[in-house]
Amino acid sequence: MHQLDSRIGGTAAPWRVIAAATATALLVSACGLLSNDDTDATTVTVAADGAMTDAEADVPAVATTPPTTAAADDEAASDEAAVPDVTVESKLSTAGLGPVQIGHSLDDARTAVGALLIAVPGGSDACRYYTVQNGPEGVRFLAVDAEIVRVDIEAGPITTVSGYGIGSTRSEIVEAFGDRIEDGPGLSAIQYVPVDAPDIDKRVVWEVDEDGSVISLRAGRVPHIEPRMACTG
């Protein structure tokens, strides 16, 4: 009996070794199946105590949009035409039209208008008409040597401060202003002549047709106000 027990005990140890080796091989094989170099690219973070937290391991990447540059903003803004401060509600007087005054430089006039002034074909740097980009219909500013000397209203609803514009009549204007109205310049116009010193060299002129109806009006400084169409000589 003792001899049988000895043989059993002697063969048990090698089996334990084989079983352990087999288990190790299976574990290594399982790890190899679970690991994939193409997909196992997760970066883990270790906490201060050496343990990885679930929140840190699962933090996703954040995509950001590059900020818009100042140059891009300026380019986009330039594509949007400015809304001018001269509108159909602006009023004509011996001082000018709305925010634009007789005597303004071209630069000051651009600032007052709040939009581009567009040169009308014809004329020269010494005498040229300008219109307002996106401005009201029929409005033109006359600049002589880069100074605003006159405003013409050839169409549209703009009137004088007193309310007289295209469609008004000669008789209405004469009745409103009395002896401040004179004939001329030319045969088809009447003009308002100020008596106050600051405006003594300025006029408001209404061109009228054969029926006495106003067909255009203008305001400005003598002598630039006199011809119906300036910059033609």
C-alpha positions as CSV (number, residue, x, y, z in Angstrom):
1,M,0.0,0.0,0.0
2,H,2.7,2.4,0.8
3,Q,4.4,1.6,-2.5
4,L,1.1,2.4,-4.4
5,D,0.7,5.8,-2.6
6,S,4.3,6.7,-3.5
7,R,3.7,6.1,-7.2
8,I,0.5,8.2,-7.2
9,G,2.3,11.0,-5.4
10,G,5.2,10.9,-7.8
11,T,2.9,11.4,-10.9
12,A,0.7,14.1,-9.4
13,A,3.3,16.8,-9.5
14,P,4.0,16.6,-13.3
15,W,0.2,16.9,-14.0
16,R,0.0,20.1,-11.9
17,V,2.8,21.6,-13.9
18,I,1.1,20.7,-17.2
19,A,-2.2,22.1,-16.0
20,A,-0.6,25.4,-14.9
21,A,1.2,25.7,-18.2
22,T,-2.0,25.0,-20.1
23,A,-4.0,27.7,-18.2
24,T,-1.2,30.2,-18.8
25,A,-1.3,29.5,-22.5
26,L,-5.1,29.9,-22.7
27,L,-4.8,33.2,-20.8
28,V,-2.2,34.6,-23.2
29,S,-4.2,33.4,-26.2
30,A,-7.3,35.2,-24.8
31,C,-5.4,38.4,-24.3
32,G,-4.1,38.2,-27.9
33,L,-7.7,37.8,-29.2
34,L,-8.9,40.8,-27.2
35,S,-6.0,43.1,-28.2
36,N,-6.0,44.8,-31.7
37,D,-3.2,47.2,-32.6
38,D,-5.5,48.9,-35.2
39,T,-8.3,49.6,-32.8
40,D,-6.7,49.7,-29.3
41,A,-5.6,53.4,-29.4
42,T,-7.3,54.6,-26.3
43,T,-5.2,56.8,-24.1
44,V,-5.9,56.4,-20.4
45,T,-5.3,58.8,-17.6
46,V,-4.0,57.8,-14.2
47,A,-5.4,59.5,-11.1
48,A,-3.2,60.8,-8.4
49,D,-3.5,57.6,-6.5
50,G,-2.5,55.6,-9.5
51,A,-6.0,54.4,-10.4
52,M,-7.6,55.3,-13.7
53,T,-11.0,56.9,-13.4
54,D,-13.9,56.0,-15.8
55,A,-14.6,59.7,-16.6
56,E,-11.0,60.4,-17.5
57,A,-10.7,57.3,-19.8
58,D,-13.9,58.2,-21.7
59,V,-13.3,61.9,-22.3
60,P,-14.0,62.5,-26.1
61,A,-12.0,64.7,-28.4
62,V,-13.5,68.2,-28.9
63,A,-13.7,69.7,-32.4
64,T,-13.2,73.5,-32.6
65,T,-14.1,75.9,-35.4
66,P,-11.2,78.3,-36.4
67,P,-12.1,81.8,-35.3
68,T,-13.2,84.3,-37.9
69,T,-10.4,86.7,-38.7
70,A,-10.7,90.5,-38.6
71,A,-9.9,90.6,-42.4
72,A,-12.8,88.2,-43.1
73,D,-15.2,90.3,-41.0
74,D,-14.1,93.5,-42.9
75,E,-14.6,91.7,-46.2
76,A,-18.1,90.6,-45.3
77,A,-19.0,94.0,-44.0
78,S,-17.8,95.6,-47.3
79,D,-20.2,93.4,-49.2
80,E,-23.1,95.0,-47.3
81,A,-24.0,98.4,-48.7
82,A,-24.3,101.1,-46.1
83,V,-27.7,102.7,-45.5
84,P,-27.3,106.4,-46.2
85,D,-28.4,109.2,-43.8
86,V,-29.8,111.1,-46.8
87,T,-33.3,109.7,-47.5
88,V,-36.6,110.7,-49.1
89,E,-37.4,112.3,-45.7
90,S,-34.4,114.7,-45.9
91,K,-35.3,118.4,-46.5
92,L,-33.7,120.9,-48.9
93,S,-32.8,124.4,-47.8
94,T,-30.2,127.1,-48.4
95,A,-28.0,125.2,-45.9
96,G,-28.0,122.0,-48.0
97,L,-29.8,118.6,-47.9
98,G,-30.3,116.8,-44.6
99,P,-26.9,116.3,-43.0
100,V,-24.9,117.5,-46.0
101,Q,-24.2,121.2,-45.9
102,I,-23.3,123.6,-48.7
103,G,-19.5,124.2,-48.1
104,H,-18.7,120.7,-46.9
105,S,-15.6,119.1,-48.4
106,L,-16.2,115.9,-50.3
107,D,-14.7,114.0,-47.3
108,D,-17.0,115.7,-44.9
109,A,-20.0,115.1,-47.2
110,R,-19.2,111.4,-47.3
111,T,-19.1,111.2,-43.6
112,A,-22.3,113.2,-43.3
113,V,-24.1,110.9,-45.8
114,G,-22.8,107.7,-44.2
115,A,-22.4,106.0,-47.6
116,L,-20.3,106.2,-50.7
117,L,-20.6,109.2,-53.1
118,I,-20.6,108.0,-56.7
119,A,-19.1,110.3,-59.3
120,V,-21.5,110.9,-62.3
121,P,-19.8,110.5,-65.7
122,G,-18.8,113.7,-67.2
123,G,-17.3,116.8,-65.7
124,S,-13.9,116.9,-64.1
125,D,-12.2,117.1,-60.7
126,A,-12.9,120.9,-60.9
127,C,-16.6,120.4,-61.4
128,R,-18.5,117.1,-60.9
129,Y,-21.8,115.8,-59.8
130,Y,-22.1,112.9,-57.3
131,T,-25.0,110.6,-56.3
132,V,-25.4,108.7,-53.1
133,Q,-25.0,104.9,-53.1
134,N,-28.4,103.4,-52.3
135,G,-29.6,107.0,-51.8
136,P,-33.0,108.5,-52.8
137,E,-33.9,108.9,-56.5
138,G,-33.0,112.1,-58.3
139,V,-30.5,113.5,-55.8
140,R,-27.2,114.9,-57.0
141,F,-24.5,116.9,-55.2
142,L,-22.4,119.3,-57.1
143,A,-18.7,119.6,-56.0
144,V,-16.5,122.3,-57.3
145,D,-12.8,121.9,-56.4
146,A,-13.9,119.1,-54.0
147,E,-16.4,121.4,-52.1
148,I,-20.1,120.9,-52.1
149,V,-21.7,124.0,-53.6
150,R,-25.1,122.8,-54.7
151,V,-27.7,120.1,-54.4
152,D,-30.1,119.2,-57.3
153,I,-33.4,117.3,-56.9
154,E,-34.4,116.1,-60.3
155,A,-37.0,113.5,-59.3
156,G,-38.7,112.0,-56.2
157,P,-40.6,113.3,-53.2
158,I,-38.0,115.5,-51.5
159,T,-39.1,119.0,-50.8
160,T,-37.9,122.1,-49.2
161,V,-38.2,122.6,-45.4
162,S,-41.5,124.5,-46.2
163,G,-42.8,121.6,-48.2
164,Y,-42.4,122.7,-51.8
165,G,-41.0,120.3,-54.3
166,I,-41.8,118.6,-57.6
167,G,-45.5,119.0,-58.3
168,S,-45.9,122.2,-56.3
169,T,-47.0,125.3,-58.2
170,R,-45.4,128.7,-58.8
171,S,-48.4,130.5,-57.3
172,E,-48.2,128.4,-54.1
173,I,-44.5,129.3,-53.6
174,V,-45.0,133.0,-54.4
175,E,-47.9,133.1,-51.9
176,A,-45.9,131.4,-49.2
177,F,-42.7,133.6,-49.5
178,G,-44.0,136.9,-50.9
179,D,-41.3,139.3,-52.0
180,R,-38.5,136.9,-51.1
181,I,-39.4,135.1,-54.5
182,E,-37.8,136.5,-57.6
183,D,-38.0,135.4,-61.2
184,G,-35.0,133.5,-62.6
185,P,-32.4,132.4,-63.1
186,G,-33.4,131.8,-66.7
187,L,-36.9,132.1,-68.1
188,S,-38.4,129.0,-66.5
189,A,-37.4,129.4,-62.8
190,I,-38.2,131.2,-59.7
191,Q,-35.9,131.6,-56.7
192,Y,-35.9,132.3,-53.0
193,V,-33.5,135.1,-52.1
194,P,-32.4,135.2,-48.4
195,V,-31.8,138.5,-46.7
196,D,-29.9,137.2,-43.7
197,A,-26.1,137.7,-43.9
198,P,-25.0,134.1,-43.5
199,D,-27.2,133.0,-46.5
200,I,-27.0,136.1,-48.6
201,D,-25.1,134.3,-51.4
202,K,-27.3,131.3,-51.4
203,R,-30.6,130.5,-53.3
204,V,-33.3,127.9,-53.5
205,V,-34.4,127.6,-57.2
206,W,-37.6,125.8,-58.6
207,E,-37.8,125.1,-62.3
208,V,-41.3,125.3,-63.5
209,D,-43.0,124.2,-66.7
210,E,-45.5,126.1,-68.9
211,D,-48.3,125.3,-66.6
212,G,-46.4,126.7,-63.6
213,S,-45.8,123.3,-62.0
214,V,-42.4,122.6,-60.4
215,I,-40.4,120.0,-62.4
216,S,-37.1,120.2,-60.4
217,L,-35.5,122.2,-57.6
218,R,-32.0,123.0,-56.3
219,A,-30.2,124.9,-53.6
220,G,-26.7,126.2,-53.4
221,R,-24.3,129.1,-53.7
222,V,-24.1,131.8,-56.3
223,P,-22.9,131.6,-59.1
224,H,-22.9,127.8,-59.1
225,I,-26.7,127.7,-58.5
226,E,-27.6,129.7,-61.6
227,P,-27.3,127.3,-64.6
228,R,-29.9,124.6,-64.8
229,M,-27.2,122.0,-65.5
230,A,-23.7,122.7,-64.1
231,C,-20.3,121.4,-65.3
232,T,-21.3,121.7,-69.0
233,G,-18.9,124.5,-70.0
